[in-house]
Amino acid sequence: MEPEKDVFEEARKAGIDLDLIDTNLALPVTERWRQHDGALRFILKLQEAKLAHDARLQPAHR
């Protein structure tokens, strides 16, 4: 087998979705940026919600 094919086969065996990578790379850069920004905003909101939740917790004393 060719070295390049070996690398792709190993990636597939490791569970890397190469089709998803190809699909994303086919998108225009501006669309990838838009999707990235949306994902970043979502993560930041999750972090904010966690901080708010944790601030309401009472410390546990032993």
PDB file as gemmi writes it, atoms N, CA and C in Angstrom:
CRYST1    1.000    1.000    1.000  90.00  90.00  90.00 P 1                      
ATOM      1  N   MET A   1       0.845  -1.185   0.000  1.00  0.00           N  
ATOM      2  CA  MET A   1       0.000   0.000   0.000  1.00  0.00           C  
ATOM      3  C   MET A   1       0.887   1.244   0.000  1.00  0.00           C  
ATOM      4  N   GLU A   2       0.426   2.299  -0.667  1.00  0.00           N  
ATOM      5  CA  GLU A   2       1.189   3.541  -0.729  1.00  0.00           C  
ATOM      6  C   GLU A   2       1.186   4.225   0.638  1.00  0.00           C  
ATOM      7  N   PRO A   3       2.278   4.938   0.970  1.00  0.00           N  
ATOM      8  CA  PRO A   3       2.341   5.602   2.283  1.00  0.00           C  
ATOM      9  C   PRO A   3       1.164   6.543   2.545  1.00  0.00           C  
ATOM     10  N   GLU A   4       0.733   7.311   1.525  1.00  0.00           N  
ATOM     11  CA  GLU A   4      -0.384   8.242   1.720  1.00  0.00           C  
ATOM     12  C   GLU A   4      -1.661   7.480   2.042  1.00  0.00           C  
ATOM     13  N   LYS A   5      -1.904   6.377   1.351  1.00  0.00           N  
ATOM     14  CA  LYS A   5      -3.097   5.573   1.620  1.00  0.00           C  
ATOM     15  C   LYS A   5      -3.022   4.957   3.011  1.00  0.00           C  
ATOM     16  N   ASP A   6      -1.812   4.570   3.443  1.00  0.00           N  
ATOM     17  CA  ASP A   6      -1.640   4.032   4.791  1.00  0.00           C  
ATOM     18  C   ASP A   6      -2.073   5.052   5.844  1.00  0.00           C  
ATOM     19  N   VAL A   7      -1.671   6.301   5.644  1.00  0.00           N  
ATOM     20  CA  VAL A   7      -2.003   7.354   6.603  1.00  0.00           C  
ATOM     21  C   VAL A   7      -3.513   7.536   6.686  1.00  0.00           C  
ATOM     22  N   PHE A   8      -4.180   7.575   5.533  1.00  0.00           N  
ATOM     23  CA  PHE A   8      -5.625   7.740   5.535  1.00  0.00           C  
ATOM     24  C   PHE A   8      -6.326   6.531   6.153  1.00  0.00           C  
ATOM     25  N   GLU A   9      -5.837   5.359   5.874  1.00  0.00           N  
ATOM     26  CA  GLU A   9      -6.438   4.152   6.449  1.00  0.00           C  
ATOM     27  C   GLU A   9      -6.264   4.146   7.972  1.00  0.00           C  
ATOM     28  N   GLU A  10      -5.105   4.537   8.458  1.00  0.00           N  
ATOM     29  CA  GLU A  10      -4.876   4.610   9.906  1.00  0.00           C  
ATOM     30  C   GLU A  10      -5.786   5.652  10.548  1.00  0.00           C  
ATOM     31  N   ALA A  11      -5.971   6.776   9.861  1.00  0.00           N  
ATOM     32  CA  ALA A  11      -6.860   7.816  10.392  1.00  0.00           C  
ATOM     33  C   ALA A  11      -8.285   7.287  10.494  1.00  0.00           C  
ATOM     34  N   ARG A  12      -8.740   6.586   9.466  1.00  0.00           N  
ATOM     35  CA  ARG A  12     -10.100   6.012   9.501  1.00  0.00           C  
ATOM     36  C   ARG A  12     -10.232   5.003  10.641  1.00  0.00           C  
ATOM     37  N   LYS A  13      -9.215   4.153  10.796  1.00  0.00           N  
ATOM     38  CA  LYS A  13      -9.245   3.159  11.876  1.00  0.00           C  
ATOM     39  C   LYS A  13      -9.281   3.833  13.243  1.00  0.00           C  
ATOM     40  N   ALA A  14      -8.663   5.018  13.357  1.00  0.00           N  
ATOM     41  CA  ALA A  14      -8.644   5.754  14.620  1.00  0.00           C  
ATOM     42  C   ALA A  14      -9.951   6.493  14.870  1.00  0.00           C  
ATOM     43  N   GLY A  15     -10.863   6.465  13.896  1.00  0.00           N  
ATOM     44  CA  GLY A  15     -12.168   7.078  14.074  1.00  0.00           C  
ATOM     45  C   GLY A  15     -12.274   8.502  13.554  1.00  0.00           C  
ATOM     46  N   ILE A  16     -11.298   8.945  12.794  1.00  0.00           N  
ATOM     47  CA  ILE A  16     -11.346  10.293  12.229  1.00  0.00           C  
ATOM     48  C   ILE A  16     -12.258  10.274  11.008  1.00  0.00           C  
ATOM     49  N   ASP A  17     -13.221  11.187  11.000  1.00  0.00           N  
ATOM     50  CA  ASP A  17     -14.181  11.267   9.904  1.00  0.00           C  
ATOM     51  C   ASP A  17     -13.574  12.119   8.782  1.00  0.00           C  
ATOM     52  N   LEU A  18     -12.895  11.478   7.858  1.00  0.00           N  
ATOM     53  CA  LEU A  18     -12.233  12.199   6.769  1.00  0.00           C  
ATOM     54  C   LEU A  18     -13.230  12.825   5.812  1.00  0.00           C  
ATOM     55  N   ASP A  19     -14.408  12.218   5.682  1.00  0.00           N  
ATOM     56  CA  ASP A  19     -15.439  12.805   4.823  1.00  0.00           C  
ATOM     57  C   ASP A  19     -15.914  14.146   5.387  1.00  0.00           C  
ATOM     58  N   LEU A  20     -16.037  14.217   6.710  1.00  0.00           N  
ATOM     59  CA  LEU A  20     -16.437  15.469   7.342  1.00  0.00           C  
ATOM     60  C   LEU A  20     -15.378  16.549   7.115  1.00  0.00           C  
ATOM     61  N   ILE A  21     -14.124  16.167   7.205  1.00  0.00           N  
ATOM     62  CA  ILE A  21     -13.030  17.115   6.948  1.00  0.00           C  
ATOM     63  C   ILE A  21     -13.112  17.611   5.514  1.00  0.00           C  
ATOM     64  N   ASP A  22     -13.301  16.697   4.568  1.00  0.00           N  
ATOM     65  CA  ASP A  22     -13.419  17.096   3.152  1.00  0.00           C  
ATOM     66  C   ASP A  22     -14.611  18.031   2.937  1.00  0.00           C  
ATOM     67  N   THR A  23     -15.732  17.711   3.594  1.00  0.00           N  
ATOM     68  CA  THR A  23     -16.926  18.542   3.460  1.00  0.00           C  
ATOM     69  C   THR A  23     -16.663  19.956   3.978  1.00  0.00           C  
ATOM     70  N   ASN A  24     -16.027  20.058   5.134  1.00  0.00           N  
ATOM     71  CA  ASN A  24     -15.737  21.370   5.701  1.00  0.00           C  
ATOM     72  C   ASN A  24     -14.738  22.143   4.849  1.00  0.00           C  
ATOM     73  N   LEU A  25     -13.748  21.460   4.325  1.00  0.00           N  
ATOM     74  CA  LEU A  25     -12.755  22.152   3.501  1.00  0.00           C  
ATOM     75  C   LEU A  25     -13.333  22.614   2.168  1.00  0.00           C  
ATOM     76  N   ALA A  26     -14.442  22.010   1.751  1.00  0.00           N  
ATOM     77  CA  ALA A  26     -15.089  22.431   0.511  1.00  0.00           C  
ATOM     78  C   ALA A  26     -15.877  23.733   0.696  1.00  0.00           C  
ATOM     79  N   LEU A  27     -16.153  24.092   1.958  1.00  0.00           N  
ATOM     80  CA  LEU A  27     -16.882  25.330   2.230  1.00  0.00           C  
ATOM     81  C   LEU A  27     -15.978  26.537   2.007  1.00  0.00           C  
ATOM     82  N   PRO A  28     -16.579  27.669   1.645  1.00  0.00           N  
ATOM     83  CA  PRO A  28     -15.780  28.893   1.557  1.00  0.00           C  
ATOM     84  C   PRO A  28     -15.242  29.263   2.946  1.00  0.00           C  
ATOM     85  N   VAL A  29     -14.117  29.918   2.968  1.00  0.00           N  
ATOM     86  CA  VAL A  29     -13.489  30.292   4.235  1.00  0.00           C  
ATOM     87  C   VAL A  29     -14.436  31.115   5.092  1.00  0.00           C  
ATOM     88  N   THR A  30     -15.177  32.027   4.473  1.00  0.00           N  
ATOM     89  CA  THR A  30     -16.088  32.868   5.253  1.00  0.00           C  
ATOM     90  C   THR A  30     -17.155  32.031   5.965  1.00  0.00           C  
ATOM     91  N   GLU A  31     -17.619  30.963   5.340  1.00  0.00           N  
ATOM     92  CA  GLU A  31     -18.614  30.086   5.977  1.00  0.00           C  
ATOM     93  C   GLU A  31     -17.978  29.315   7.124  1.00  0.00           C  
ATOM     94  N   ARG A  32     -16.764  28.855   6.954  1.00  0.00           N  
ATOM     95  CA  ARG A  32     -16.080  28.158   8.052  1.00  0.00           C  
ATOM     96  C   ARG A  32     -15.870  29.102   9.227  1.00  0.00           C  
ATOM     97  N   TRP A  33     -15.512  30.357   8.947  1.00  0.00           N  
ATOM     98  CA  TRP A  33     -15.372  31.362  10.021  1.00  0.00           C  
ATOM     99  C   TRP A  33     -16.707  31.565  10.725  1.00  0.00           C  
ATOM    100  N   ARG A  34     -17.799  31.672   9.954  1.00  0.00           N  
ATOM    101  CA  ARG A  34     -19.125  31.886  10.535  1.00  0.00           C  
ATOM    102  C   ARG A  34     -19.496  30.732  11.466  1.00  0.00           C  
ATOM    103  N   GLN A  35     -19.255  29.507  11.005  1.00  0.00           N  
ATOM    104  CA  GLN A  35     -19.559  28.337  11.827  1.00  0.00           C  
ATOM    105  C   GLN A  35     -18.685  28.302  13.081  1.00  0.00           C  
ATOM    106  N   HIS A  36     -17.425  28.646  12.928  1.00  0.00           N  
ATOM    107  CA  HIS A  36     -16.502  28.671  14.068  1.00  0.00           C  
ATOM    108  C   HIS A  36     -16.973  29.699  15.097  1.00  0.00           C  
ATOM    109  N   ASP A  37     -17.340  30.882  14.622  1.00  0.00           N  
ATOM    110  CA  ASP A  37     -17.802  31.934  15.525  1.00  0.00           C  
ATOM    111  C   ASP A  37     -19.063  31.500  16.275  1.00  0.00           C  
ATOM    112  N   GLY A  38     -19.968  30.812  15.589  1.00  0.00           N  
ATOM    113  CA  GLY A  38     -21.169  30.313  16.244  1.00  0.00           C  
ATOM    114  C   GLY A  38     -20.841  29.293  17.319  1.00  0.00           C  
ATOM    115  N   ALA A  39     -19.930  28.394  17.022  1.00  0.00           N  
ATOM    116  CA  ALA A  39     -19.523  27.381  17.996  1.00  0.00           C  
ATOM    117  C   ALA A  39     -18.829  28.042  19.190  1.00  0.00           C  
ATOM    118  N   LEU A  40     -18.007  29.042  18.930  1.00  0.00           N  
ATOM    119  CA  LEU A  40     -17.314  29.749  20.006  1.00  0.00           C  
ATOM    120  C   LEU A  40     -18.321  30.463  20.908  1.00  0.00           C  
ATOM    121  N   ARG A  41     -19.308  31.144  20.322  1.00  0.00           N  
ATOM    122  CA  ARG A  41     -20.328  31.817  21.130  1.00  0.00           C  
ATOM    123  C   ARG A  41     -21.078  30.811  22.002  1.00  0.00           C  
ATOM    124  N   PHE A  42     -21.377  29.644  21.442  1.00  0.00           N  
ATOM    125  CA  PHE A  42     -22.076  28.605  22.199  1.00  0.00           C  
ATOM    126  C   PHE A  42     -21.231  28.139  23.392  1.00  0.00           C  
ATOM    127  N   ILE A  43     -19.961  27.872  23.169  1.00  0.00           N  
ATOM    128  CA  ILE A  43     -19.070  27.424  24.246  1.00  0.00           C  
ATOM    129  C   ILE A  43     -18.952  28.491  25.328  1.00  0.00           C  
ATOM    130  N   LEU A  44     -18.825  29.752  24.928  1.00  0.00           N  
ATOM    131  CA  LEU A  44     -18.721  30.829  25.907  1.00  0.00           C  
ATOM    132  C   LEU A  44     -19.991  30.937  26.746  1.00  0.00           C  
ATOM    133  N   LYS A  45     -21.152  30.729  26.127  1.00  0.00           N  
ATOM    134  CA  LYS A  45     -22.410  30.749  26.884  1.00  0.00           C  
ATOM    135  C   LYS A  45     -22.468  29.577  27.864  1.00  0.00           C  
ATOM    136  N   LEU A  46     -21.994  28.412  27.444  1.00  0.00           N  
ATOM    137  CA  LEU A  46     -21.955  27.265  28.357  1.00  0.00           C  
ATOM    138  C   LEU A  46     -21.046  27.549  29.550  1.00  0.00           C  
ATOM    139  N   GLN A  47     -19.887  28.145  29.296  1.00  0.00           N  
ATOM    140  CA  GLN A  47     -18.969  28.475  30.385  1.00  0.00           C  
ATOM    141  C   GLN A  47     -19.605  29.491  31.340  1.00  0.00           C  
ATOM    142  N   GLU A  48     -20.279  30.478  30.781  1.00  0.00           N  
ATOM    143  CA  GLU A  48     -20.954  31.487  31.603  1.00  0.00           C  
ATOM    144  C   GLU A  48     -22.041  30.845  32.466  1.00  0.00           C  
ATOM    145  N   ALA A  49     -22.806  29.941  31.879  1.00  0.00           N  
ATOM    146  CA  ALA A  49     -23.862  29.253  32.623  1.00  0.00           C  
ATOM    147  C   ALA A  49     -23.269  28.401  33.740  1.00  0.00           C  
ATOM    148  N   LYS A  50     -22.147  27.755  33.483  1.00  0.00           N  
ATOM    149  CA  LYS A  50     -21.501  26.937  34.511  1.00  0.00           C  
ATOM    150  C   LYS A  50     -21.029  27.805  35.666  1.00  0.00           C  
ATOM    151  N   LEU A  51     -20.422  28.943  35.351  1.00  0.00           N  
ATOM    152  CA  LEU A  51     -19.960  29.848  36.402  1.00  0.00           C  
ATOM    153  C   LEU A  51     -21.137  30.336  37.245  1.00  0.00           C  
ATOM    154  N   ALA A  52     -22.242  30.687  36.604  1.00  0.00           N  
ATOM    155  CA  ALA A  52     -23.421  31.144  37.341  1.00  0.00           C  
ATOM    156  C   ALA A  52     -23.971  30.026  38.216  1.00  0.00           C  
ATOM    157  N   HIS A  53     -24.003  28.835  37.683  1.00  0.00           N  
ATOM    158  CA  HIS A  53     -24.487  27.679  38.449  1.00  0.00           C  
ATOM    159  C   HIS A  53     -23.570  27.409  39.637  1.00  0.00           C  
ATOM    160  N   ASP A  54     -22.281  27.375  39.401  1.00  0.00           N  
ATOM    161  CA  ASP A  54     -21.319  27.079  40.461  1.00  0.00           C  
ATOM    162  C   ASP A  54     -21.338  28.135  41.559  1.00  0.00           C  
ATOM    163  N   ALA A  55     -21.634  29.386  41.204  1.00  0.00           N  
ATOM    164  CA  ALA A  55     -21.667  30.464  42.193  1.00  0.00           C  
ATOM    165  C   ALA A  55     -22.810  30.258  43.190  1.00  0.00           C  
ATOM    166  N   ARG A  56     -23.847  29.532  42.783  1.00  0.00           N  
ATOM    167  CA  ARG A  56     -24.983  29.278  43.674  1.00  0.00           C  
ATOM    168  C   ARG A  56     -24.775  28.064  44.577  1.00  0.00           C  
ATOM    169  N   LEU A  57     -23.731  27.305  44.332  1.00  0.00           N  
ATOM    170  CA  LEU A  57     -23.493  26.102  45.144  1.00  0.00           C  
ATOM    171  C   LEU A  57     -22.945  26.488  46.507  1.00  0.00           C  
ATOM    172  N   GLN A  58     -23.289  25.694  47.486  1.00  0.00           N  
ATOM    173  CA  GLN A  58     -22.767  25.921  48.830  1.00  0.00           C  
ATOM    174  C   GLN A  58     -21.548  25.029  49.013  1.00  0.00           C  
ATOM    175  N   PRO A  59     -20.527  25.541  49.692  1.00  0.00           N  
ATOM    176  CA  PRO A  59     -19.337  24.700  49.896  1.00  0.00           C  
ATOM    177  C   PRO A  59     -19.673  23.510  50.797  1.00  0.00           C  
ATOM    178  N   ALA A  60     -19.042  22.405  50.504  1.00  0.00           N  
ATOM    179  CA  ALA A  60     -19.226  21.195  51.323  1.00  0.00           C  
ATOM    180  C   ALA A  60     -18.116  21.163  52.359  1.00  0.00           C  
ATOM    181  N   HIS A  61     -18.490  21.034  53.603  1.00  0.00           N  
ATOM    182  CA  HIS A  61     -17.508  20.939  54.696  1.00  0.00           C  
ATOM    183  C   HIS A  61     -17.532  19.529  55.238  1.00  0.00           C  
ATOM    184  N   ARG A  62     -16.372  19.035  55.566  1.00  0.00           N  
ATOM    185  CA  ARG A  62     -16.286  17.668  56.116  1.00  0.00           C  
ATOM    186  C   ARG A  62     -16.101  17.696  57.595  1.00  0.00           C  
TER     187      ARG A  62                                                      
END                                                                             
